[in-house]
């Protein structure tokens, strides 16, 4: 998979899914990742991966379905020494449901994050490349962003750095 955007939330998976805008999805993460997310964010009941289509790329940057983005993904997979077959499977997954990747998707997603903070309380978001179970997250407290700003800006989410969004 391309990018994976994880959410450690006090809500259940069904509650998270009911809040998501149309065209967005959420799936439970594997048991190892679930445990690590919950250890890192103690208020979390659920560890989920958030999706737009079949990956999280469109939640990271507008235009995630274009050829330039795909070329960058190919470079990352090669650098990670992924096999040709693995790269092809990953790119097919990335291309799936590209019609869901409208440019306004990031704005709609930002509204979900703010609404989620209001209803669920503090939740942790963690962006990483790939979906293999990940190593334990550092014990250093994640920075907290309050939804009171009413805008998350463009740099609130950085790869490999967990961030807590709170009401």
N, C-alpha and C positions, 0 to 999 in steps of 0.2 A: 504494500500500500504506500501511498505517497505520504502526505502529512496526516498525522492523527492529532486531533484536538480532544484532550481528555477533560472531563468534568468530574470533580469530586463534590457531590451535592448532598445536603441533608434530606433531599426528596427521594422518593422511590423512582425507578425507571419509568413506570407508567405515569407518574406525576410530571416528570421531566418531559416525556413525550407529549403529554396533553398541553403543555405550555409552548411547545415548539411551533413556529410558523409553518404553514403549508410548504411542502417540499424539503423540509429538514427532517433529519432522523437522529436517533440515538440508539446505541446498542451497548449491552454490558461488555465490559472488558474481561479478559481472561482472569482466572482466580489469583494468579501471582500479582498481576498489575492492580487488581482490585484491592488486595491487601496493602500493597505499597502506597496506593493513593489514600486509603483510609488512615494509614499510619502517619502520613504527611499532613493530612487535614482531618483532625480528630472529630470534627462535627459531621463528617461525611457519612452517609448511610449507603450511598451508591457511587460506584465508579463507572462512568460511561464514556464512550467515544461519540462525539458529535459529528454528524455527517450532512453533507449536501450532495446528493447523488450517492456515490459509493465510496467517497473519500472526504477528507476535511479540507482539501486545498482551496475550495471556493470560499471557505470561511476565513482564509488567511489573506487572500489578495484577489481583487477584482480581475477578471480576465484569466482565471486559472485554467480555463479550457483551451486557451490559444496555443499555437505552435511554439512560441517562445518559451512559455512555461514548461511545455513538455520536453523541450530540448534541455532545459535546466534539470528536470527530473532525470533524464537519461544520464547526464553528467554525474549527478549524485549517486545513482545506482551503480555506475561504472566505478566511481571512487570507492564505493562500499564493496566492490568486487562481487556484485550480484551476477548470477549466470544470465546468459542471453534469454533463456526461457523465463526466468524470474522477472526480468525487465519487461518482457513482452506481456506477461500476465499482469504486472503492476500497471503498465500503461493502458491496457484494456480496461482495467478497473477504473483508472483515472478518467478515461474517456466516457465511461458509462453515464448515461443520463446528463449529458452536457447541457441539455436545454434548461436544466435547473440552475445553471450557473450565471444567471443574469447579474449585471453589474450592481444592481440594488441589493443583492443578497447580503453583502457585508453590513449595509445599513439596517436591514431587517434583523440580522443576527445581533447587532449591537443593541437593538431595542429589546430583544429577547433576554440578553444578558442583564440589562438594567431591570427588567421586569422580574427576572428570576431572583435577583438580589433582593428586591422588595418583598417578594413572597416567600422565598426559602431562607433568606439570610445569607451569611457569608459562604461562598463557594469558591473552590480552587479550580483554575484552568491551567492546563499544562500542554504545551505544543511540542511535538517532536516528530522527527522524520522516521517513518516506519511504524510497524505495529507489533514487532516482537516484544515479548515481556522485557521490561526495562529494569535497569539496576536501581537499587534503592535511591530515592531522592535525598538530597542533602537535608540535614536537620536545620539548616539555616532558615529562619522564618521567611516565608514568601512575602514580597511587598504587597500591601493592601491598597486597592483602589476603591474609593467609595462611589456609589452610583449617583451621589448628589451632584457630581459634575455634569450629569445628564448627557455626557458625551465621553466615550472612551478614548477618543483621539485615534491616531493611526499607529502609535507605537506601544499600546498597552500590553500587547501580546508578543513575546519574543521566544523564539525557539529555544527549548532547553531550560527556560526559566519559569517556574510556577508562579502564578499570581493569584491572589485572593481578591474577589470582587465582593464588597460588602455594602449593605444599605447605608 
